[in-house]
Amino acid sequence: MSNANDLELYLQFFKGREDYFAQQGEDWYFPVKKALDEFYVRRHLERDL
């Protein structure tokens, strides 16, 4: 699993809106009204999202 430095690096690369991020559904993406943070990046990388 990625360490904290890797997660911070991902967050620097994937900048966009500070108040929303996109979450992937089965056939679509939908907005999540939260800031993208290390928690969500870690879950995504672990394929739990």
PDB file of N, CA, C and O in Angstrom:
ATOM      1  N   MET A   1       0.844  -1.189   0.000  1.00  0.00           N
ATOM      2  CA  MET A   1       0.000   0.000   0.000  1.00  0.00           C
ATOM      3  C   MET A   1       0.875   1.233   0.000  1.00  0.00           C
ATOM      4  O   MET A   1       1.998   1.214   0.505  1.00  0.00           O
ATOM      5  N   SER A   2       0.363   2.287  -0.560  1.00  0.00           N
ATOM      6  CA  SER A   2       1.080   3.551  -0.635  1.00  0.00           C
ATOM      7  C   SER A   2       1.257   4.159   0.749  1.00  0.00           C
ATOM      8  O   SER A   2       0.390   4.042   1.614  1.00  0.00           O
ATOM      9  N   ASN A   3       2.400   4.809   0.937  1.00  0.00           N
ATOM     10  CA  ASN A   3       2.621   5.474   2.222  1.00  0.00           C
ATOM     11  C   ASN A   3       2.058   6.891   2.179  1.00  0.00           C
ATOM     12  O   ASN A   3       1.536   7.320   1.150  1.00  0.00           O
ATOM     13  N   ALA A   4       2.159   7.618   3.285  1.00  0.00           N
ATOM     14  CA  ALA A   4       1.579   8.957   3.392  1.00  0.00           C
ATOM     15  C   ALA A   4       2.172   9.916   2.365  1.00  0.00           C
ATOM     16  O   ALA A   4       1.458  10.769   1.839  1.00  0.00           O
ATOM     17  N   ASN A   5       3.473   9.790   2.068  1.00  0.00           N
ATOM     18  CA  ASN A   5       4.089  10.671   1.075  1.00  0.00           C
ATOM     19  C   ASN A   5       3.500  10.446  -0.305  1.00  0.00           C
ATOM     20  O   ASN A   5       3.274  11.398  -1.052  1.00  0.00           O
ATOM     21  N   ASP A   6       3.250   9.190  -0.644  1.00  0.00           N
ATOM     22  CA  ASP A   6       2.632   8.877  -1.935  1.00  0.00           C
ATOM     23  C   ASP A   6       1.232   9.474  -2.016  1.00  0.00           C
ATOM     24  O   ASP A   6       0.847  10.021  -3.049  1.00  0.00           O
ATOM     25  N   LEU A   7       0.470   9.371  -0.930  1.00  0.00           N
ATOM     26  CA  LEU A   7      -0.890   9.906  -0.921  1.00  0.00           C
ATOM     27  C   LEU A   7      -0.875  11.422  -1.105  1.00  0.00           C
ATOM     28  O   LEU A   7      -1.703  11.965  -1.836  1.00  0.00           O
ATOM     29  N   GLU A   8       0.045  12.096  -0.459  1.00  0.00           N
ATOM     30  CA  GLU A   8       0.158  13.549  -0.620  1.00  0.00           C
ATOM     31  C   GLU A   8       0.509  13.899  -2.058  1.00  0.00           C
ATOM     32  O   GLU A   8       0.007  14.886  -2.596  1.00  0.00           O
ATOM     33  N   LEU A   9       1.360  13.103  -2.682  1.00  0.00           N
ATOM     34  CA  LEU A   9       1.745  13.338  -4.065  1.00  0.00           C
ATOM     35  C   LEU A   9       0.542  13.173  -4.991  1.00  0.00           C
ATOM     36  O   LEU A   9       0.338  13.997  -5.882  1.00  0.00           O
ATOM     37  N   TYR A  10      -0.253  12.130  -4.798  1.00  0.00           N
ATOM     38  CA  TYR A  10      -1.466  11.944  -5.590  1.00  0.00           C
ATOM     39  C   TYR A  10      -2.392  13.149  -5.446  1.00  0.00           C
ATOM     40  O   TYR A  10      -2.950  13.625  -6.435  1.00  0.00           O
ATOM     41  N   LEU A  11      -2.555  13.643  -4.225  1.00  0.00           N
ATOM     42  CA  LEU A  11      -3.433  14.794  -4.005  1.00  0.00           C
ATOM     43  C   LEU A  11      -2.921  16.038  -4.733  1.00  0.00           C
ATOM     44  O   LEU A  11      -3.722  16.863  -5.173  1.00  0.00           O
ATOM     45  N   GLN A  12      -1.618  16.183  -4.866  1.00  0.00           N
ATOM     46  CA  GLN A  12      -1.065  17.320  -5.608  1.00  0.00           C
ATOM     47  C   GLN A  12      -1.356  17.193  -7.095  1.00  0.00           C
ATOM     48  O   GLN A  12      -1.615  18.196  -7.760  1.00  0.00           O
ATOM     49  N   PHE A  13      -1.317  15.976  -7.626  1.00  0.00           N
ATOM     50  CA  PHE A  13      -1.572  15.751  -9.052  1.00  0.00           C
ATOM     51  C   PHE A  13      -3.039  15.916  -9.415  1.00  0.00           C
ATOM     52  O   PHE A  13      -3.362  16.467 -10.468  1.00  0.00           O
ATOM     53  N   PHE A  14      -3.917  15.449  -8.561  1.00  0.00           N
ATOM     54  CA  PHE A  14      -5.338  15.421  -8.875  1.00  0.00           C
ATOM     55  C   PHE A  14      -6.071  16.554  -8.170  1.00  0.00           C
ATOM     56  O   PHE A  14      -6.880  16.338  -7.269  1.00  0.00           O
ATOM     57  N   LYS A  15      -5.760  17.763  -8.610  1.00  0.00           N
ATOM     58  CA  LYS A  15      -6.418  18.951  -8.070  1.00  0.00           C
ATOM     59  C   LYS A  15      -7.560  19.341  -8.971  1.00  0.00           C
ATOM     60  O   LYS A  15      -7.493  19.175 -10.189  1.00  0.00           O
ATOM     61  N   GLY A  16      -8.584  19.849  -8.383  1.00  0.00           N
ATOM     62  CA  GLY A  16      -9.738  20.318  -9.127  1.00  0.00           C
ATOM     63  C   GLY A  16     -10.549  21.177  -8.193  1.00  0.00           C
ATOM     64  O   GLY A  16     -10.020  22.061  -7.519  1.00  0.00           O
ATOM     65  N   ARG A  17     -11.807  20.917  -8.159  1.00  0.00           N
ATOM     66  CA  ARG A  17     -12.657  21.646  -7.220  1.00  0.00           C
ATOM     67  C   ARG A  17     -12.293  21.243  -5.802  1.00  0.00           C
ATOM     68  O   ARG A  17     -11.985  20.082  -5.530  1.00  0.00           O
ATOM     69  N   GLU A  18     -12.332  22.193  -4.925  1.00  0.00           N
ATOM     70  CA  GLU A  18     -11.977  21.916  -3.524  1.00  0.00           C
ATOM     71  C   GLU A  18     -13.163  21.396  -2.719  1.00  0.00           C
ATOM     72  O   GLU A  18     -12.985  20.909  -1.602  1.00  0.00           O
ATOM     73  N   ASP A  19     -14.384  21.493  -3.279  1.00  0.00           N
ATOM     74  CA  ASP A  19     -15.572  21.129  -2.510  1.00  0.00           C
ATOM     75  C   ASP A  19     -16.271  19.860  -3.022  1.00  0.00           C
ATOM     76  O   ASP A  19     -17.211  19.387  -2.384  1.00  0.00           O
ATOM     77  N   TYR A  20     -15.840  19.310  -4.139  1.00  0.00           N
ATOM     78  CA  TYR A  20     -16.436  18.097  -4.704  1.00  0.00           C
ATOM     79  C   TYR A  20     -15.351  17.217  -5.293  1.00  0.00           C
ATOM     80  O   TYR A  20     -14.271  17.693  -5.644  1.00  0.00           O
ATOM     81  N   PHE A  21     -15.647  15.932  -5.399  1.00  0.00           N
ATOM     82  CA  PHE A  21     -14.846  15.037  -6.223  1.00  0.00           C
ATOM     83  C   PHE A  21     -15.804  14.045  -6.868  1.00  0.00           C
ATOM     84  O   PHE A  21     -16.944  13.905  -6.426  1.00  0.00           O
ATOM     85  N   ALA A  22     -15.352  13.363  -7.900  1.00  0.00           N
ATOM     86  CA  ALA A  22     -16.194  12.401  -8.615  1.00  0.00           C
ATOM     87  C   ALA A  22     -15.929  11.000  -8.092  1.00  0.00           C
ATOM     88  O   ALA A  22     -14.782  10.600  -7.891  1.00  0.00           O
ATOM     89  N   GLN A  23     -17.002  10.269  -7.877  1.00  0.00           N
ATOM     90  CA  GLN A  23     -16.888   8.868  -7.479  1.00  0.00           C
ATOM     91  C   GLN A  23     -17.477   8.030  -8.600  1.00  0.00           C
ATOM     92  O   GLN A  23     -18.510   8.387  -9.167  1.00  0.00           O
ATOM     93  N   GLN A  24     -16.840   6.940  -8.919  1.00  0.00           N
ATOM     94  CA  GLN A  24     -17.277   6.100 -10.018  1.00  0.00           C
ATOM     95  C   GLN A  24     -18.305   5.093  -9.552  1.00  0.00           C
ATOM     96  O   GLN A  24     -18.103   4.385  -8.566  1.00  0.00           O
ATOM     97  N   GLY A  25     -19.420   5.038 -10.283  1.00  0.00           N
ATOM     98  CA  GLY A  25     -20.423   4.011 -10.071  1.00  0.00           C
ATOM     99  C   GLY A  25     -20.185   2.890 -11.073  1.00  0.00           C
ATOM    100  O   GLY A  25     -19.107   2.804 -11.661  1.00  0.00           O
ATOM    101  N   GLU A  26     -21.177   2.031 -11.271  1.00  0.00           N
ATOM    102  CA  GLU A  26     -21.004   0.930 -12.221  1.00  0.00           C
ATOM    103  C   GLU A  26     -20.783   1.431 -13.642  1.00  0.00           C
ATOM    104  O   GLU A  26     -19.856   0.989 -14.322  1.00  0.00           O
ATOM    105  N   ASP A  27     -21.627   2.347 -14.089  1.00  0.00           N
ATOM    106  CA  ASP A  27     -21.559   2.842 -15.468  1.00  0.00           C
ATOM    107  C   ASP A  27     -21.468   4.355 -15.559  1.00  0.00           C
ATOM    108  O   ASP A  27     -21.657   4.904 -16.645  1.00  0.00           O
ATOM    109  N   TRP A  28     -21.187   5.046 -14.471  1.00  0.00           N
ATOM    110  CA  TRP A  28     -21.199   6.497 -14.468  1.00  0.00           C
ATOM    111  C   TRP A  28     -20.356   7.027 -13.316  1.00  0.00           C
ATOM    112  O   TRP A  28     -19.894   6.272 -12.460  1.00  0.00           O
ATOM    113  N   TYR A  29     -20.171   8.311 -13.315  1.00  0.00           N
ATOM    114  CA  TYR A  29     -19.534   9.008 -12.198  1.00  0.00           C
ATOM    115  C   TYR A  29     -20.582   9.907 -11.560  1.00  0.00           C
ATOM    116  O   TYR A  29     -21.484  10.392 -12.242  1.00  0.00           O
ATOM    117  N   PHE A  30     -20.467  10.130 -10.265  1.00  0.00           N
ATOM    118  CA  PHE A  30     -21.379  11.048  -9.598  1.00  0.00           C
ATOM    119  C   PHE A  30     -20.604  11.905  -8.611  1.00  0.00           C
ATOM    120  O   PHE A  30     -19.576  11.483  -8.082  1.00  0.00           O
ATOM    121  N   PRO A  31     -21.107  13.126  -8.363  1.00  0.00           N
ATOM    122  CA  PRO A  31     -20.386  14.041  -7.483  1.00  0.00           C
ATOM    123  C   PRO A  31     -20.559  13.682  -6.010  1.00  0.00           C
ATOM    124  O   PRO A  31     -21.631  13.259  -5.579  1.00  0.00           O
ATOM    125  N   VAL A  32     -19.490  13.858  -5.255  1.00  0.00           N
ATOM    126  CA  VAL A  32     -19.505  13.701  -3.800  1.00  0.00           C
ATOM    127  C   VAL A  32     -19.146  15.061  -3.232  1.00  0.00           C
ATOM    128  O   VAL A  32     -18.085  15.606  -3.536  1.00  0.00           O
ATOM    129  N   LYS A  33     -20.025  15.608  -2.409  1.00  0.00           N
ATOM    130  CA  LYS A  33     -19.824  16.969  -1.900  1.00  0.00           C
ATOM    131  C   LYS A  33     -18.908  16.950  -0.680  1.00  0.00           C
ATOM    132  O   LYS A  33     -19.334  17.207   0.446  1.00  0.00           O
ATOM    133  N   LYS A  34     -17.643  16.639  -0.937  1.00  0.00           N
ATOM    134  CA  LYS A  34     -16.593  16.644   0.080  1.00  0.00           C
ATOM    135  C   LYS A  34     -15.288  16.940  -0.625  1.00  0.00           C
ATOM    136  O   LYS A  34     -15.167  16.738  -1.833  1.00  0.00           O
ATOM    137  N   ALA A  35     -14.326  17.411   0.116  1.00  0.00           N
ATOM    138  CA  ALA A  35     -12.996  17.626  -0.448  1.00  0.00           C
ATOM    139  C   ALA A  35     -12.291  16.286  -0.588  1.00  0.00           C
ATOM    140  O   ALA A  35     -12.413  15.418   0.276  1.00  0.00           O
ATOM    141  N   LEU A  36     -11.557  16.125  -1.673  1.00  0.00           N
ATOM    142  CA  LEU A  36     -10.752  14.921  -1.853  1.00  0.00           C
ATOM    143  C   LEU A  36      -9.603  14.969  -0.857  1.00  0.00           C
ATOM    144  O   LEU A  36      -8.873  15.959  -0.796  1.00  0.00           O
ATOM    145  N   ASP A  37      -9.440  13.905  -0.077  1.00  0.00           N
ATOM    146  CA  ASP A  37      -8.366  13.879   0.915  1.00  0.00           C
ATOM    147  C   ASP A  37      -7.701  12.508   0.913  1.00  0.00           C
ATOM    148  O   ASP A  37      -8.070  11.630   0.134  1.00  0.00           O
ATOM    149  N   GLU A  38      -6.724  12.335   1.786  1.00  0.00           N
ATOM    150  CA  GLU A  38      -5.947  11.094   1.830  1.00  0.00           C
ATOM    151  C   GLU A  38      -6.824   9.874   2.082  1.00  0.00           C
ATOM    152  O   GLU A  38      -6.539   8.795   1.564  1.00  0.00           O
ATOM    153  N   PHE A  39      -7.874  10.025   2.860  1.00  0.00           N
ATOM    154  CA  PHE A  39      -8.780   8.909   3.151  1.00  0.00           C
ATOM    155  C   PHE A  39      -9.372   8.346   1.864  1.00  0.00           C
ATOM    156  O   PHE A  39      -9.341   7.135   1.643  1.00  0.00           O
ATOM    157  N   TYR A  40      -9.910   9.220   1.013  1.00  0.00           N
ATOM    158  CA  TYR A  40     -10.556   8.772  -0.219  1.00  0.00           C
ATOM    159  C   TYR A  40      -9.538   8.271  -1.240  1.00  0.00           C
ATOM    160  O   TYR A  40      -9.825   7.328  -1.977  1.00  0.00           O
ATOM    161  N   VAL A  41      -8.361   8.880  -1.299  1.00  0.00           N
ATOM    162  CA  VAL A  41      -7.320   8.401  -2.206  1.00  0.00           C
ATOM    163  C   VAL A  41      -6.875   7.001  -1.784  1.00  0.00           C
ATOM    164  O   VAL A  41      -6.721   6.119  -2.630  1.00  0.00           O
ATOM    165  N   ARG A  42      -6.669   6.793  -0.501  1.00  0.00           N
ATOM    166  CA  ARG A  42      -6.266   5.471  -0.003  1.00  0.00           C
ATOM    167  C   ARG A  42      -7.332   4.431  -0.324  1.00  0.00           C
ATOM    168  O   ARG A  42      -7.009   3.340  -0.794  1.00  0.00           O
ATOM    169  N   ARG A  43      -8.593   4.755  -0.077  1.00  0.00           N
ATOM    170  CA  ARG A  43      -9.678   3.809  -0.373  1.00  0.00           C
ATOM    171  C   ARG A  43      -9.726   3.482  -1.860  1.00  0.00           C
ATOM    172  O   ARG A  43      -9.934   2.330  -2.241  1.00  0.00           O
ATOM    173  N   HIS A  44      -9.532   4.498  -2.701  1.00  0.00           N
ATOM    174  CA  HIS A  44      -9.539   4.268  -4.141  1.00  0.00           C
ATOM    175  C   HIS A  44      -8.393   3.334  -4.547  1.00  0.00           C
ATOM    176  O   HIS A  44      -8.593   2.389  -5.311  1.00  0.00           O
ATOM    177  N   LEU A  45      -7.203   3.607  -4.033  1.00  0.00           N
ATOM    178  CA  LEU A  45      -6.047   2.795  -4.389  1.00  0.00           C
ATOM    179  C   LEU A  45      -6.180   1.354  -3.883  1.00  0.00           C
ATOM    180  O   LEU A  45      -5.629   0.426  -4.475  1.00  0.00           O
ATOM    181  N   GLU A  46      -6.904   1.187  -2.803  1.00  0.00           N
ATOM    182  CA  GLU A  46      -7.150  -0.154  -2.271  1.00  0.00           C
ATOM    183  C   GLU A  46      -8.383  -0.785  -2.909  1.00  0.00           C
ATOM    184  O   GLU A  46      -8.769  -1.898  -2.550  1.00  0.00           O
ATOM    185  N   ARG A  47      -9.002  -0.075  -3.854  1.00  0.00           N
ATOM    186  CA  ARG A  47     -10.171  -0.522  -4.613  1.00  0.00           C
ATOM    187  C   ARG A  47     -11.379  -0.762  -3.724  1.00  0.00           C
ATOM    188  O   ARG A  47     -12.167  -1.674  -3.977  1.00  0.00           O
ATOM    189  N   ASP A  48     -11.531   0.055  -2.680  1.00  0.00           N
ATOM    190  CA  ASP A  48     -12.708  -0.046  -1.810  1.00  0.00           C
ATOM    191  C   ASP A  48     -13.770   0.959  -2.178  1.00  0.00           C
ATOM    192  O   ASP A  48     -14.864   0.922  -1.614  1.00  0.00           O
ATOM    193  N   LEU A  49     -13.493   1.850  -3.096  1.00  0.00           N
ATOM    194  CA  LEU A  49     -14.467   2.871  -3.464  1.00  0.00           C
ATOM    195  C   LEU A  49     -15.236   2.464  -4.680  1.00  0.00           C
ATOM    196  O   LEU A  49     -16.106   3.205  -5.138  1.00  0.00           O
TER     197      LEU A  49
END
